[in-house]
Amino acid sequence: MNVQQTIMKGIKEQLFLNDYLVLPNFGGFVLKARPAHFSVSGAQLMPPSKTVSFNAQLKQNDGILALWLQQKLNCEASDALNHLLEFSAYCSSLLVAKRRLSIDGIGFFYLDFENNTCFEPQQDANFLSAGFGLSTLSISELEPVKVELKRESVFVDRTAERHIEEQENVKTRRNYRRLVLPAMFSILFISLFLLFVSNQKMKGELQSALFSTNARLNYSPISYPDLNLAAEMVSNNVYVADANGIAALNIDNDKSIAVKTELKPFNHLNLSSSNTKAVSHSGNFEVVLGCFSIRDNATKMISKLDAQNLEAVISGQNAKGMYIVANGYFDTKDQAIERLQQLKGKFPNAWIKQRN
């Protein structure tokens, strides 16, 4: 095989791999994809393909054919390029001499009346590798097929079908009655029973009749002749009432009751009593243990404090007219504070008052 035939074979082979191929100083081959389509007459379905076209203006070497020829001939790149240039000159001279050049599997070239190079691709040439083996399909219209239908007379026994349907309806109604009627009777019985019970008192006879027992549940009171309630006598002669006249009376160690005291008139001018001590007017400060609107309550508090060996006196009345129960008088405030600290454990509400 000479170099010219090798180049022609290489052009066809490279068109399957490249959509653009240039033969230096002669022209370029360009592939154009075309989807599946019908022929002009519509009688054939053409497979998808790639058709080749030729552009004589593309003459600059793109290196694809030169690289392929170099590997094919195992030669230098310059030698491969010279072979391509010689083949281009051969094609041009052949067109001038015979005005026609054919490359098998690609198409043929010819010169028109103005000596322009024209190209006509081969009709059965398809450079789409994915469409290899796909051929043209011929399409023809199918002729209508006449089918003769035979009419057959079919007789259906409607009487038997109606009889079967009636039997099914009867079974359905019977099943419905078996479920609905007992449910209705049960609901009616329960409603009547509840209505009867709501209008009757539940007595011993009725309960024994309902629950099948002979018990009589009529209530009969029980007497306890030997039960004697002993009254516990509690004496608490000493108590202290607040400003509203309410005093706490201790019944037991952890029980107490509140009682309303009876107010009795007394002489406000009589400041001396058997339970009070004489008030010393020496000292500017006093420790106040409590204030009472009733003098008897103040006196009772002093009696309780005396029983605890704690000195207390009625020092007078404040601006609201309440009797002040004080524990000692002191010349200085520090002395009064010291005494207050000693009494805080038993009298947490005690406070210091400066005397007028």
Secondary structure as GFF3:
##gff-version 3
##sequence-region A 1 356
A	DSSP	alpha_helix	3	15	.	.	.	ID=ss1
A	DSSP	beta_strand	20	23	.	.	.	ID=ss2
A	DSSP	beta_strand	27	34	.	.	.	ID=ss3
A	DSSP	beta_strand	37	38	.	.	.	ID=ss4
A	DSSP	beta_strand	44	46	.	.	.	ID=ss5
A	DSSP	beta_strand	49	55	.	.	.	ID=ss6
A	DSSP	alpha_helix	64	73	.	.	.	ID=ss7
A	DSSP	alpha_helix	77	98	.	.	.	ID=ss8
A	DSSP	beta_strand	100	103	.	.	.	ID=ss9
A	DSSP	beta_strand	107	111	.	.	.	ID=ss10
A	DSSP	beta_strand	117	121	.	.	.	ID=ss11
A	DSSP	three_ten_helix	129	131	.	.	.	ID=ss12
A	DSSP	beta_strand	137	138	.	.	.	ID=ss13
A	DSSP	alpha_helix	158	198	.	.	.	ID=ss14
A	DSSP	alpha_helix	204	211	.	.	.	ID=ss15
A	DSSP	beta_strand	246	250	.	.	.	ID=ss16
A	DSSP	beta_strand	256	260	.	.	.	ID=ss17
A	DSSP	beta_strand	285	292	.	.	.	ID=ss18
A	DSSP	alpha_helix	295	307	.	.	.	ID=ss19
A	DSSP	beta_strand	313	317	.	.	.	ID=ss20
A	DSSP	beta_strand	323	330	.	.	.	ID=ss21
A	DSSP	alpha_helix	333	343	.	.	.	ID=ss22
A	DSSP	beta_strand	351	354	.	.	.	ID=ss23
###
